[in-house]
Amino acid sequence: MRKLMPLLLATTLAACVSTDPYTGQQKTSNTAKGAGAGAVAGAVIGAATASSKDRKKGALTGAVAGGAIGGGIGFYMDKQEAQLRQKLQNSGVQVVREGDNIRLVMPGNITFATGQSAIRGDFYETLSSVALVLVEFKDTAIRVAGHTDSTGAADMNQRLSEDRANSVKQYLISQNIPAGRIQANGYGPRYPVASNATPEGRQANRRVELELIPLTQ
């Protein structure tokens, strides 16, 4: 049993390691520690409750069950994150993991023409790739947020951000994602991620973000 524990833990952690396509670096997923701890605990319980001749089998069975429980929601979101990173590689869309949530940052220069709320034709393929993952991972709620820079009238920017968020929402609905899973809001220039004093900052602020939230939270 003492020999089995390090092997179970190492195997569980190895299974939770993925390669970030943006950096090429390997990283341990957010659920590796939880899954590893669950696997070890499950193995101990499985071995303790099995007969003496079946302890090894009991430990392995318990490890599998414990790993699933230990990983929980995080494991589900890890799988979704991995698929999104694979599909969005070199697309210009940034995938950001925040706890059990995933945020997709879609820069305005690749999603919409200046001052327009109609999705650019060359962005449909990327958005369709996102939709394919969202259809598969149906236990995820989607918050679509539109953002603008501070150039121009505040009411115009507010309407534009709302219209862009709704354009993305309607397209996702057209790709077989239930409307009840999606919220769309526009925030105008209220939440900048960079200074509006520079062209680069204003470009960064013009964006649509998709926040993916596990429904079981």
N, C-alpha and C positions, 0 to 999 in steps of 0.2 A: 504493500500500500504506500509506504514511504517513497518507493521508487516511482510509483504511478503519478503522484501528485505533481512533481515538477513537469512531467511530460504532458499532463492534461493542461496545466497552466500555460506552458509554452505553446502548445498546439492551439489553444483558444486565442492567445494573443496574436499568434501568427496569422490566424484566419481573419483577424480584425485589422490587419495592416493593408493599406492601399497606397497607390502611387498618385500623387497630385499631378494632373496633366499640365498645370500651369508652371510648376517648379521642377517637376521630375523627381521630387523627393518622396521617400516613403514616409508614411505617418501612421500612427496607431489611432484607430477610430475612437470616438467619444465613448463607446460602450465597452471597450476592451477590458477595462478594469472591472466594471460591473459584471460582465459576462464571465471573466476569469474567476472572480470571487464566487460567483454563482456556481460555476462548474466545479470548483473545489468543494464548496459546501455540499453540492448535490452528490458528488462522489463519496464524500464521507458518510452522508446519510444512506446512500445506496449500498455502500459496503456494509454499514452497520446493520441494515435491515435484511440483508441477504443471508442465506445459509453459508456456512464456511466454504463449501466447494464452489459457490457461485458469487463469491465476494468481488472477484475481478469484474465479472459481467455486471454485477449490481453497481459497482463504482462507475463503470463506463456509462450505463444507462442513466444513473443519477447525474453524472456530469453533463450529459446532453440536455436533460430537463433543466438542471440548475443554470446552465449557460443561457438557455432561452429566457428564463425568468430574469436572470441578472442583466441581460442585454436590454430586454423590454422594448420600450418605445424608441430608445436611442438606436437600437439595432435596426429597427424599421426605417428610421430616418437616415441611418448610415447607408443603407442599401439605396434609398432614393437619392441621396447626395452623390453616391458613386455613379449612378446612371446619368444624373444631370451633368456632372463634370465630364463624363465621357462624351455625351452628345453635344455639349456646348464648348468643347475644346476649340480654340481659335475663332470663336464666334464673336468675341468682344463682350459677351455677357459674363459678369463676375458672379461666382458662386461663393456665398459667405455662410459659414456655419456658425450659429449662435445658440449654444446649448442644444436643445432638441428641435429648434427651428432652423429653417434654411431660408436665406434671402438671396434672390436673384436680382442683380443690379443691371438694368438694361439702359445703356447710355442713349441720350436723345439723338445723337448724331447717326445712330444706326437703326433707330426705331421709327422716327417721324421726320418729315421734312420741316424746315423752320416755319413756325407759326401754324402748323397743320396738325390735325388729330387723326388723319387717316394713316394706318400703318403702312410703312414703306413696303413696296412689292418685294424687295430683296430681303426683307426681314421675316416674311411669312414662313420660310423653311425653318429658320431658327425657332420661331414661336411654335411651329408644329412639332418640333422635336421636344420642346418643353411639354406640350400638351400630351404627347404619347406617354411620357413618364407620369404625368399627373393622372391620366386615365388608369394606369396600372396601379398607382399608389392611391387608392380611392379614400383611404382613411386620413386624408390631409385636407385641411381647409386652406383657402387661398385668399390672401389680402393683396389687392392690386392698388398701388399708390402712385399717383402722378405728381411730379415735381417740376417746377420751372426755375429759371433764374429770376432776378429782380428787375430785369429790363422791361420797360413798358408799364402800362396801367395795372394796378393790383387786381381789379375785377376781371380784366382780360386774361391775366395769368391764371387766376383761379378757375375760370371757365375752361381754359385750355388744358389745365392739369386734370380737371374732371373728365373732359371729353376724351383725353388720351387714355386715362385709366379705364373708362367705359369701353373704348375701342378694343383694348386688350381683353377685357372681360367678355365682350360679345364674341370675339374670335375664339376664345377658349370654350365658350358655350357651343359654338358651331363645331368644335372638335370633340363633342360628346362628353364634355365635363358638365355635370349638373349645375344649374344656376345657383342652387342653394349652397354650394360649396364656396362660392366666390363673393367677396365683398370688393367694391371699387370705390375709392375716394381720391379726391384731388386736394392737394395742399398748397398749390401755388408756390411762392418762394419762401414759405415759412420754415422749411427745414433744410437749409443749405448744407452741403458736405464740404464746401470750399468757399473761398472768398469770391464775392460777386464783383470785386474790383478789377479782376483780370479776365481776359478772354478764356483762359484755360479753366479758371474757377467757374465761370458762368457755364461753360460746356459741361463740366462735371455735375453741376446742379440740375441741368436739364436731363431728366431721367425718369424711367418708370421702374418701380421695384415690385417684385412679387415676393411676399413673405408666405412661406409654407409652414403650417402649424399642425402638429398631430391632433386629430380630433379627440383623442383620449386624454388630452392634458386636463 
